[in-house]
Amino acid sequence: MSGSYGHRLEFGTFVTPVNASPDTPVALARRSEALGYDLVTFSDDPDQPAHLDTWTLLAWVAGRTDRIHLAANVLTTPMRPPALLARSAASLDLLSGGRLELALGTGESDRAPGGLAAVEALGGPALEPGAAVDALGESVDVVRAMLDAGDPAPVRYRGEHHRLDGAAGGPLPAHHIPIWLGGTDPRLLRLVGATADGWLSTLDPATPDAVRAGNKLIDEAAREAGRGPSEIRRLLNVSGRFTDTRQGFLHGPAAGWVEDLLPLVVEDGVGTFILITDDVATMERFAREVAPALREAADRALPAPLPRTAARSGAVRARRRPGIAYDELPASLADRAVEPGDIDYSRVKSNYLRGGAPGLVLRPRTPAEVADALAFARAHRHLPLGIRSGGHGISGRSTNDGGIVLDVGELNGIEVLDEARRLVRIGPGARWTDVAQALAPYGWALTSGDYGGVGVGGLATAAGVGWLARKHGLTIDHLRAVELVLADGRVARASETENPDLFWAVRGAGANFGVVTALEFEVDEVGPVGWAQFALDAGDPAGLLTRWGAAVEAAPRDLTSAIIMGPPRMGQPAVAQVMAMVDSDDPATIVAQLQPLADVAPGYDQQVVITSYASVMANASDAPHQAQGEPISRTGLITHLTAEFAAAAARLLTSGVVYFFHIRSIGGAVTDVDPDAMAWSHRGSNFHVTAFGRHRARLDALWDDLLTEHLSGTYLSFETDLRPERLTEAFPPRTLARLRTLKKRYDPDGLFRDNFAITPDTASRTTP
């Protein structure tokens, strides 16, 4: 092949892992990072007893650097069982933030002749060169299988040199760890073409055609394996000397170096040059004078400039979903976008309760990048579009099948704007557990649902029913301003004085109007609270519900409570879980307010503590969501838990259709707000009811038959039934009419249509 393989041009250093002064290789690695190198590598020659252990050094350097990628040059694979190597690699990649690359070899490399004898001397297998390459190929297979931790199945492998019988996969690495193979043996080069992500060799000026000859073998093997040669990065170790006058190949001024290296880029497709040196001055001059000049020269010499971002492999591209112009992604999003073949895909494809298989997950970090993401989504109107903050929403379509997900999780800052006013600014991707922890040192809190893993954006544009609701109102009641990117890409700020109509709509129907990038809240002073959990006899479910509901309504506003019930269990007593928070740190007050709840039924167990609001919200896992299937839930709002409603709920519980029945108290301060003040207008409701079922049609039929007549509205964040009636239950006629008018103004083409879409008012003549 003549010409470039189309890889981003990268530069690295090759540092000696000398034992005589162990701080030296670490200092050289740190200097490499400061100079802007992409990669630092260390040799792993088994016949050099004075060298530090390379793997240990890589781990230490990872902890002393922040950005630069790390690799051996190359790892002596016969000395490391491949399954263990894979687990170690995944662990180091996670600990380093996705900065490990794997360069593997047989132990006999360009720079270590006789290495196989050294392997045998250290207790490694005694293999002939051909068998050593075969064993290396098996090692690559095993490492790849072990790194595919997205597949939970045990790893089984039967080769001549390596066997695994149901090995548990290791942790999922932070990024796709490329596997490069080092050496020039023709059999190894064919293995590179068949399976590797890169070829690492050392330039020998005495054999100038060696790179081209190696490329030819690799390209032929790649095509025979059904791969494109461009899938394989070519990495080259180089060394030389800077002098004022040109004296030979890589021996002269920086301009001469550029002239010598340019053909290797343009004609031989080298994508990575690794400078062999322990001399800081040489590192500095190469980084400042050679690397940037070589990039510019290559761009001038090639038909098209080299890419500035890493290209995806053919294996990843093969798993792309139809209808998505992946290669047209804006540069601002391309590096962090996640496709079905990417290592991160298993972490981001699903949400808390819903399994998903999106075609593309975009992860913007700024409002400008959100605008870029929406422009891409507008060009793909034929696909579903999910907007995700924490990925917890029960009803929210924050994942899909084959569509686009816009994940604002990186917009997660928490900042105090005005301590005197208790005004804070929070990114939509922050989780409520993190918000609670950030506010706690100030003696503040913001009512925010009941699970700390929920993202701020979804909850704070819907309503926000939480443990402080009866005392301090809904989350949206504390919202003072919001910044969002509209469907057409404009960035808008909304408050009572700026775009007030948009501010009205966002508080309750925000999913229909834009992607929130920041929210400003006025938070409350909240000190230690009473937190109680009761296990009560639910043998009389109807009676329990009516007594609990009456006790909550009669309680002071300091108290907010919830009850969870399930179906009867054969041979076991029926038990309900009651939880309550009292916004007080006075033990007598806490006991007095909790006692009526404890008295609604005989108790099996109870726990009451005085603690912080932040500790109650610290109930979330940091693990990625791994849901499967589709949640089935129905929800509604109700003013009183009447005997008629309680009897209907009891019938629902005994039907066998519902496995989880949850009622949360509202009322109190929530009722103080004018129903017309914002889009969420159900201010007279005292309770929020939710049921989870196992069968869509059966749950809908029972809910509609038994409970609907008792309800006075719904809370869309917990609803999975998409029939049109749900929208009219969520928004009274006058509210819905106003929302439709605003939808016409802000999203007339319905870009935001996948989460209980409000249709624009086609009769409206309003303009942006």
N, C-alpha and C positions, 0 to 999 in steps of 0.2 A: 504494500500500500504506500502511496505517496501522498503526503499531506497530513493535516491534523485530524485527530480523532474527536475533536470538538469538546475537549474537557477544559474546564477552568484551569488556568495556569497557576500553579501553587509552588511554594518554596519551603524547604525545611532545612534542618541542620542534623548532622550526624556527629554525636558527642561520644567520646570515649568514657565508659563507666569505670573510671580508674579508682582503685581502692586506696591508693597512697594518700589521696586527699579527697575524701568522699563528698565534701561540700562543693568541690569544683564542678562536677557534672550538673548538680542542682543549680548552681549559680549560672552556668552556661545555658541551661534550659530557661531560666528566668530571663536572661538577657535575650535569648532568642525570641521569647514572647514579647518583650519590650520593643524589639526591633521590628515586629510585625510579621515574623515568620508564621506560616500556617501549621508547621509540624516540627517536632523535635524527636529524634530517634537515637537509640543506643544499641550498640552491638551486643550480641549474645553468643560470643564464641566460646564453645566448651573447652577449648585448649588454652584459655587465658585465665589461669587461677587467680591472678592479681586483680581481676575485674570484679566489681560489685555484681550481685545477682540482678539481672536485668528486670525481672518482674517486680521485685521488691523496689528497685529504683523507680520504675514507672509509677508505682503506687505513691511513693514519697513525692515525686515531682508533681503528680496530679494534685496533691494537697498543697503544694507551694506555688501553683500557677492557677490562672483563671480562665484563659481563653485557648491557649495553644493546644493542638492535638498531639497525641503521644503514640509512639510505636516502637517496637523493637526493630532491629535492622540486621538480621531477622531472628525470630524465635526458633530455637532448636527444638523442633516438634518431637523428635523421638524421646526427649527427656521429660515430656509433659503429656500425661494421658489426656486425650482430646476432650473427653467429657468434663474432666476437672478444669481443663483450660477454658472451656466454654463458660462454665459457671464463674470462674475467676474473672474472665473477660467481661461478662455481663455485670458482675458486681463492680468492677473498677470503672466500667462505662457509666454506671449509675452514679457512683461516688464522684466521678469527675464531671458530671453534667454532659455526658455524651461526647467525650473527647478521645476515646480509645480507637485505634486502628490495629488490626491484626496482620502482621507480616510473618509468614511462616516459611520454614525451610527444612531441608532434610538434615542439616548439620554440616553439609559440605557445600559451601557457598564460594562465591568468587573471592572472598576475603579470608576464607578459612580452609585452605586445602588440607586434607587429612583430618577434617572435622569428624568424619564418621568414626575414625579410630579413637578420637577423644570421647565421642559418645559412648563407645563400647567400654572405654577405660573407666567411665563414670557409672557403669552399670546399665547403660542403655542397650537396646537390642542390637545384635550383630547382623546387619543387613548389607547385602550387596547394593550398589547404587540403584539398579533397576527396582529392586524390592523396596528400597527406601522411598523412591518416588511413588510406588503403589501405596505404601503405608501413609505417605503424606496425603494422597488423594482420599484415602479412607478417613484420615483425620479431618480433612475439610468437610466431608460428609457429616461426620459426627458433630463437629462444632456447629455447623449450620442447623442440624436437627435440634441440638440442645438450645441454640439461641432463639429458636422459633417458639418462645414461651407463650405466644398467643394461642397455641394449640395445647390444651391441657392433657392430651393423651400421653402416656408414658412412651419414652423413646426406645425403640428397638432397632438394633443394627447388627447385621452378621456379615463381617468381612473376614478376609484372611488374616489381617493383623489386629483388628479391633472388633470387639463385640459388646453390645449393650443389651441387657435383658430387662426391659421395662424401667429404664432409668427415669427418675423424675426430672423434668426440665428445670433449669435454673430460673433466676429472675429475668424478667424482660428487660433488656438493655435500654438505655436512654435513646439510642439511635441505631440505625442499621449499621452494624460494625462491618466494614468492608474487609474482605480477606484477600491479601496480596501474597503472592508466592515469590520467593527470591531464589535466583540461580539461573544458570544458562544451559544446563543439561537439556538436550532436545526432548527427552521424555517429559521433563518438568515443564518445558515450554508448551508442549501439547496439553498437559494438564491445566496450565494457565488458561489456554484458549477454551478448554471444555468447561471449566468450572469457576475460575477465580475472578475477583473483581479488579485485580491489578497485577502487574509484573514489576518487580523491583530488581534492578541489576546495577552493576557498577561500571561506569565508563572507563574503558581502557584505551587511551589515545593510540596505542600500538595496533589496535584492531578497530578502526573507525567504522567498519561496516557491521559490527556485531549487533548493534541495536536494530538495524534494518533487517538483518538475517533473523534475529529473534522475533521481530514483529511478523515476519512472513510466516514462520511456523505457528505462531499464536493465532494469527488471522485465519489460517487454513483450518486449524483445529476448532476455532470458534464457529466458523461456518458449518463445519461438519456436525457440530453439536447443536446447530440451529440457533446460534447466537450471532449478534452483530459484533464485529471487532471493536466498535466504538464503546461497547459496554465495559471494556477492560482499560483501566487507567495504566499508563506507562510511567513508571517512576525510575529516576536515574540518580545514583550517587555520583557526585562529581567533586573533584578537588583541583586546586590550582594555586597560583601565587600572583599577587598583585605587585607589579613593578611599573616604573614610569615609562619604560619602553617595551615594545612588543618583542618577546623572545621565544615564543612558541605557543602551542595550544593551551589556552587558559593560563597563560604566563605573560602578563603584561597589564596594561591599564584596563579600567572597567569597560571602555568602549570595545576593546579587543575581546573581552569575555563575552559581551553581548553578541559580537560578530561570530564568535565560535559556537555559542549555544543556540543561536537563532535557527540554523538548519535542523537541529535536533527537534525543535518545536514544529517548524513549518513542514519539514520533509519526513521526519520520523515520528511525529505525533507524541513526543514526550510531554506529559502534563504536569509532572512534578520533578523539580530539581532539588536534590538534597545535598547540601554543602558539607563535605567531610572536613571538619576543622575543630580544633579546640582553642583556636586563636580568636580572641574577641575582636581585634582590629579587622581581621578578615571577614568575620561575621558582619560587622558593622558596614564595611565598604560594600559587600555583596548586597546587603539589604537596601542600602541607600542609593547605590549607583547602578547595580546590575539588574536587580529584580524589576523595578519600575520601568527601566529603559527596555528591558527584554519584553515586557508586556506590550509596551507601545510599539516596539518594532514588529512583534508578532501580529498585532492587529493591523498594521500597515501592510504586511506581507501576505496575509491570508485573504481569501475572498470575502470573508466576513469576520468581524471581531470575535474573539473567544468569549464564551459566556462568563459572566461574573458570579454565577451561582452554580452549585453542583447539579449535574444532570442525574435523573433517576435511571436505574438499571432497566434492562429489558424485562426482567422478571416483575418489577413493579409496574411498568407500563402495560404489561400484559393483563393486569388485573383492573385496569381502568374501566369505569362504567360508561356505557354509550351516552351520547348527547352532551358531553361536557368537554369544552375546549381547554383541556388541561394546560396545553402549551401556550395559551394566550393569557394566563394569569398575570396580573400586574407584578412587576418586580418586587414591590413592597410586601407582597403576600407569599410569593413563591417559596421562599426558604422555609416558611413555617406552616405551609399548607400540608394537610395529611390526606393521602390517597389510600385506597383499599390495600395496596401492597406494602405500605410503609410500616415500619416497626411500631410506630405509635398508634396505628389504627385500632388495635384491640383496646387501647386506653380511651379512645374518644368516640368510638362508633355508637355506643349505647348511652342511655342516661340511667338515672337511679332505678326506675321501674320498667323502662321500655327498652327492649332490644332493638338495635338499629343496624343498618348497612348503608350509610350515606355514601355517595360517590365522591364527595370532597368535603373536608372540614377546613374552614378558613379561620385563622387565629390572629386577628388584628391586634395591634398594641397601642394604636393612637386613633383619634377620631378620623384623621385623614385616611388611615388604612381601612377603617370601617367604611368610609365613603368609597374606597376602591373596591371593597368586597361587595358593596351593594351595586356598584356599576357592573361587576361581573355577574351578579345575580340577575340584574335587569336583562343582561344579554342571554340569560338562560331561563326565561320566564316559563318555559315548558316543564321545568323541574320543580319539585317541592323545595321550599326554603324554610329551614328551621333556625330560630334565633336562640342561642343558649347562653345562660350566665353560669349557674351552678349545675345545671343538668339534672335538677331534682324534681322539676314540675311533674305532677301526676298527669295533668291534661295537656301540658305544653308539648307542641310538636318540635322539641329541640333535638330530635333525631328523625330519620326517615329512611326510606329505601331508595337508593340511587340518586338522591338529590343533593342539595348543598346545605351545610350547616355553618352558620356564622357564630363562632364561639368567642365571646368577649371576656373569657376567663382571665386574660392577661391585663385587662383594665380593672385592676383590683386595689388601687390605692385607697388609703384611709388617712384623712388629713383634717386637723382642727383648723378651721378658718377664723373663728372668733370665740375665744374662750369665755368672754363675758356673756355672749349671747348663746353659748352652747351650740354654735353652728359648726357642722362638720360636713366635709365633702367626701363622698364614698364612690368608688368605681363599681359598676354593675357586676363585675366578676368577683368581687370580694364575697366571702362567705360570712354568714351571720355569726358564726363562732369567732371569727377573726375580728369582726366589728365589736362584738361584746368584750373581747379581750383588750382591744385598743381603747375602748371608752372607760373600762373599769378603773384605771388609775386616776381618772378625773372624778370618780363618783357618779358617772353618767351611765345611762342605758337607753336603748331604743327598742320598743316592742317589735318583735321580728319573728313571728312564727314560733314553732316549738322544736325545730331541728336545726342544729348549727350548720349542717352541710348545705343548706339551701343558699342559692346565690341571691345577692341583693337585687339585681336587676329584675328578675321575674316577679319576685314577691312585691317589690316596691312600685310596680306598675299595675298590680292587680288589686291589692287591698292591704293584706298583712295582719292576720289574726294571730295573736300570740299571747304569751303568759302575762303581759302587762296591759292587755286590751281594755279590761273593764276600768282600770285606773287611769290609763294614759291614752286610750284610743287606738286606732289602727296605725300601721306604719305610714300609710299615705297621709294621715292627718298631720304628720310631722314634716312632710316634704315641703320645702320652701322654694326650690328651683331644680330644674332638670336640664341637662344638655343632651341633645340627641341628634343623630343624623337621619334626615328625612329620606323618603323613598327616592327622591331625585338627586340625592347626594349632598344637599345643602345641610350645613350645620346650624342648628337652631338652639336658642336658650329660651326656656319657658318658665314663667313665674306669675305671680299675681299681677305684675306690671309689664311683663314682656311676653308677648304671645299668650295672653291669659286664656284664650279659648283652647289652645293646645295644652296648656297646663291643666285645664279642667279635664280634658280628655285623657291625658296620660294617667291621671290618678283613678285607675279602674279599668281602662281600656287601652293601656299603653302598647300592648302587643300589636295593635292595629295601626300605629302611627309613626313608628320609627325605631331605631336602635339606640337605646340610651347609652351614653358614654360617661356620664357623671351625674350624681344626685347630691343635693344639699339638704340636710336635715337639721331641724332644731330638736335636739335630744333632751331627755329629762334627767333630773337629778334622782338617782336611784341608788340607795345604799344596800346593805345586806337585806336579804329577803328570806321569808319563810318558805320552805319548799317541802311539800308533803306528797307521799305516795301511799295509797291505801289499796288493799286487796279485800273486796267486799263480796258478801254472798249475793249472787245474782240468780238465785232460784226463782225469784219472782221478778222477772225482768221489767215488766210493765210498771209494777209498783216501785221498783228501784228508780226507774227513769223519772217518774213523776215526782218522787220525793227528792231526788238529786236536783232536778230542775228547779223545784220550789226553793230548795235551800240556797242554790246559787243566786236566784233572783232576789232573795231576801238578804243576801250577804252584802256587807259594805263593799264599795268599789275597790278597796284594797285587794280583794280576792278575785282571782280568775281561775277557772277550773276546766277540766276535761274528763270525759269518761270513755273507756274502751271496753267493748263487749264482743264476745264471740258466740258461735253456736254451741248448743249443749254437747258435752263430750260424754260418751257412754261410760258409765261406771265412775265418773268423776263429778265433783260438785261444780256447779256453774259459778264462775268467779268474774267479777268486773274489776278493772283497774281504774281507780280514780286518782287524778293528779291535780294539784292545786298550788298556786303561788300566792303568797300574801306579801304585799309591798310594805313590809314593816320589819324592823329588827327587834321589836319588843316581844319577848316570849309570851307574855300574858295576852297581848293582842293577837298574836299568831294562833295560840290555842283557842281563844274565844271564837275566832272566825272560822277555824277548821272544825270545831266540835260539831256543828250542825251537819257538816258533810260526813263526818265519821259516824253519825247516828242514823244515817238513812238506811243502813242495813247492817246485820252482824258482820264483824270483820274477821278476816283470817290473818292479816298482817298489816303493819303500818310502819312508816318511817317519816319522821319530821326532823328537818335540820334547818339551822340558820346558815345561809351561805350567800355567795354572790350570784348575781344574775349571770355573769360570765361562766361560772362553774356549771350552771344548769344547761347553758347553751353549748358547753364543751362535750357534746355527745355525738360528734361526727367523726367518721373515718376519713383518713387522707387517701385511702386506696381509690383507684379509678373505678368508675361505675361499670359493672359487668352484668347488667340486667339481660334477661332473655324474655321473649314473648311480649305480650301487650297487656297492660293493666286494664281492668274493667271496673269502673267505679261510677257511682251516682252520688249526687250531692244536692243539698238545698239549705235554705234558711228558714227559720221558724221563730215565731215570737214567744210562744209558751209551749212547754212540754205537757200538753194536755193528756188526760186519761185516754182519749180516743187515739191520739198520736202514739202514745206509749203502747197501747194494745196492738196497733198496726206494726210498730217496730218489733214487738215481741213475736208476732207472726212471721215477720221477715227473718228474724234470727233463727227460728225453728224450721225454716223452709229447707235448709241445707244448701241454699244458693249463696248466702253471704258468709264469708269467713272472718270479716273484720268490720266492726261497726263502731263509729267514732263520733262523739258529739263534743264540740268545743264551745265554751261560753263566750258571748260577745257582750252586748248591752253596755250599761254603765256609761263611761265617757264616750263611747262610740255613738250614742244617741244624741250627744250634745251638738253634733255637726249638722248643719242644714242639709237635707237630702239632695238639694240642687247644687251644693257647693262643688261637687266633683262627680265624675262619671259613676263611681260606686255609690249608689244611692239608697241602699237597704238599711237605713239608720234605725228602723224600729225593731230589727231582729235581735233576739237575745241569744240565739244558738245557731250553730253551723253543724249540719248533720252530713256524714259521709258513710257510704257502705261500699266495700270491695267485694266483688263476686267472682265466680269461676266461669260463668257462662253469660255472654252478652245478652242474648234474647231473653233468657229466663230472668236475669236481674232487671232488665228494662220492664218486662211485663209485671213483675211483682212490685217494683218501685212505683210504676205508673198506677197500678191498681190500689196499692196500700197506702203510699205516703204522699203522693203528689197533692192531693186535696188538702193536706195539712200545711203545706209549705207556702211561703210567700216570696220566693225568689231563689236564686242560686248563686254560687260562688265558682266561677269558671275554672279557677286554678285546680279544683279537685274533680272536675267533670270530664269524663271521657266519651259521653254520648254526644255525637255530633249532629243530631237531628235539629232542624231549624228552631224548634221550640225552646231549646236551651238559651239561645240568644235573647229571645223575648222574655224569658224568665230572669235573665241576668240584668237586663236593662229595661225599665219601665218605658212605655211608649214615648213619652216626651223626651226622655234621656236618649233613647235609641234614635229618634228622629234627629236630634242635635248631633249625635255621633255620626250619622250618615251624611249630614251636611259637611261636617269637618273631614270625613273620609274623602269626600269629593274634592276638598281643598288640598289636603296634604298627601293623599295616596289614591288619586283618581283611577289609576290602572290596577290597583289591588296587588301591589308587590307583596305586602304583608297580608297573606290570605290563608295561611296554614294553621292558624290558632284561633278558631272561632271568628272567622272573618266577618267584618261588618261590610255590607255592600254600600258603595257610594250612592248618594242621593242623586239619581240621574236628572231630577227636575231642578236641582240647584244650579245656579249660575255663578256661584262664588268662584273666585280665581285666587291663586297663591298670592 
